[in-house]
Amino acid sequence: MILELTSVQRRALCARAHGLHPVVMIGGDAGLSTAVLNEINKNLASHELIKIRVFSDEHAVRAQWLSEICSTLHAAPVQHIGKILVVYRPPPEDNVKAHHHNAAAPKRKPPRRIKRSFQR
């Protein structure tokens, strides 16, 4: 099952991905193996949005691999430009709840007032 994105979401993710470097490389000889899929899965779990560089000259092969990656890992294809694939998978609900729970931590103390701040 491939996750679907709206055009607004896709545009925002493309903008976020612009400054990223590829974290996974897929060689033309070995192709998309289970080890490569496991590596992509680990990176998606920690980063949500990743770039993948593919060393294959065939556009159809790259498109097929992007489709296979997204359907296997329940992710969304964001972009396919040249030999770069951008893939997004939102975090699991448990991680989102834990993140929001940590956000409710106590706030910092206000800054100490210095002599100059009393003169105003």
C-alpha positions, 0 to 999 in steps of 0.5 A: 500500500502506497501512502498518498500525498496531496500536492500541497504536502508534496510541495512542502516535502520537496522544499524540506528535501532540497537541502538533504543529502542521499543517505542510501545508495542503490547500486545498478548491479545488486539492485534493490535487495532486502539489505537495502530495503532494511537500510531504507526502513531504518533511515525512514524510521529515524528521519521520516524524509530521505533521499536515495541515490540510484546508480541505474541508467534506466528510468523505468527501473528507477521508477519500479524501485521507487514504487516497490520501496513505497509499497513495501515500506508503506511510504509515499513517493515525493520526488523522482528527479534523475537518479535521486528518489525522495521518500517520506513516511510519517512517524508512527502514532506512538512516537508522535504522542511521546514527542508531544508528551516531552513538549509539555516539559517545564519551561525555562526560567526567564532571563535574569534582570541586569542593572541596565534593564532596571534603568528603563 
